[in-house]
Amino acid sequence: MHGPFLMHVGVRSTYRGFAALLLALVAVVAGPVAPAGAAQAVDGRGWTGTWATAPSEHYEVSGMSEVTVRMPVRTSVGGSQVRVRLSNAYATQPVTIGHATVGLRDTGSAVKRPHDLRFGGKRQVTVPAGGEAVSDAVDFSVPARADLVVSLYLSGQVTHITDHWWAQQTVYWTDYGAGDHAADAGGDAFTWTTTSWPFLSGVDVTAPRAGAVVALGDSITDGSYSTADTNQRWPDLLSERLNACLPGAGVLNAGITSNRITAGTETNPSALDRLDRDVLSQPGARTLILFEGINDLGGAGAEQIIAGMTEIAARAHQRGMRVVGGTITPYKDFTWGGWTEEREDRRQQVNAFVRDSGGVFDDYADFDRAVRDPADPQRLGPAYDSGDHLHPNDAGMRAFADSVDLTSLGLGRGCS
């Protein structure tokens, strides 16, 4: 029943693998409220992002209708109310959500108690092409560091999907024509899976005194090559540290595979072009960690990369955010090539700037030092290497998270 879509997924999977290997080389709002940006007061009545992802793809589907998708996500900070944000950013046609729910995960695709979501008081919402929708608030106690499940019933015909692919997370679907299963507690209706988040771009909670950290990055931040379904991306592990202390903080992942600072494409815009959407408009955002540049080394000079970083930091500062720069990690002997002495020299120039930016950054995280091989600092350390000599494994992700000085985030933390 979903053969055409599965064929497309197979093509996408091939593309994803190819793109991932090459990555280092080279508002219309439906609903009562819009996402609040960094200037919003963050208190018991305000919203803070607890989970986010950046739309990075759209594709056509054939024959999809009356289907329900169920998406597990990992919260960071907890709160007493919840809402979800949906994106149809890159689709050329509107999409109708006939029913949406949110609840804590049981096991697999089962949910302990799905709570209905409404949009402007209505159960159904149509998200226009290029637009987004924000649900009404639901009184629901959301724990920190918990598996939350968002279910969307896509009523009618679906022709285009905007999503974030390579999510490192199993997402569950019903067969085409199966109808509305958003409120099911059990998961029996969900008979096939993908590994991308369609339409979902954020989950927010009301959390007293909490703010959010946004990690803006590429595939390394996105969690590529970390263990799937275990939330071993470095922003997840940073959240583990932050939320071991009160009052807690949101950690939002704005990583996109192959992303660059200095250039982009229609569905993978540069960090500069997507800054407003993916960082500055995030609810409760107080701090930006900028961890980009490795994909720029093959096509941009160090001066261009530094200029892009400087502009990003200036725009975030204008919104009252702190900015922590991240050094670019080593990739000599990358499986698919691309490393040269000239590019290594660019990396070293950019890293020297990050470490001593003259006030451009409020602080820095030395991700390079955290994972490099002490015997050859141009290479990723063997203990942190996923196998391609560029992407860190789970231990490397942990090293990144542990290398961030929590006091540099400016969230008034009581721990280190």
Salt bridges, closest charged atoms under 4 A:
ASP43 OD2 - ARG45 NH2 3.49
GLU57 OE1 - ARG12 NH1 2.66
GLU60 OE2 - HIS160 NE2 3.75
ASP116 OD1 - HIS99 NE2 2.77
ASP147 OD1 - ARG74 NH1 3.16
ASP163 OD2 - ARG12 NH1 3.41
ASP175 OD1 - HIS2 ND1 2.67
ASP180 OD2 - HIS99 ND1 2.83
ASP180 OD2 - ARG123 NH2 2.98
ASP184 OD2 - HIS181 ND1 2.62
ASP204 OD2 - ARG83 NE 2.81
ASP204 OD1 - ARG85 NH2 3.01
ASP222 OD1 - HIS164 NE2 2.79
ASP236 OD2 - ARG233 NH1 2.62
GLU240 OE1 - ARG145 NH2 3.82
GLU240 OE2 - ARG398 NH1 2.91
ASP276 OD1 - ARG315 NH2 3.45
ASP278 OD2 - ARG274 NH1 2.80
ASP278 OD1 - ARG277 NE 2.64
GLU292 OE2 - ARG274 NH2 3.43
GLU311 OE2 - ARG315 NH1 3.63
ASP333 OD2 - ARG379 NE 2.45
GLU342 OE2 - ARG346 NH2 3.02
GLU344 OE2 - ARG347 NH2 2.84
ASP362 OD2 - HIS317 NE2 2.74
ASP366 OD2 - ARG355 NE 2.96
ASP368 OD1 - ARG347 NH1 3.17
ASP368 OD2 - ARG355 NH2 2.88
ASP368 OD2 - ARG372 NH1 3.14
ASP376 OD2 - ARG379 NH1 1.82
ASP385 OD2 - HIS389 ND1 2.55
ASP388 OD2 - HIS391 ND1 2.56
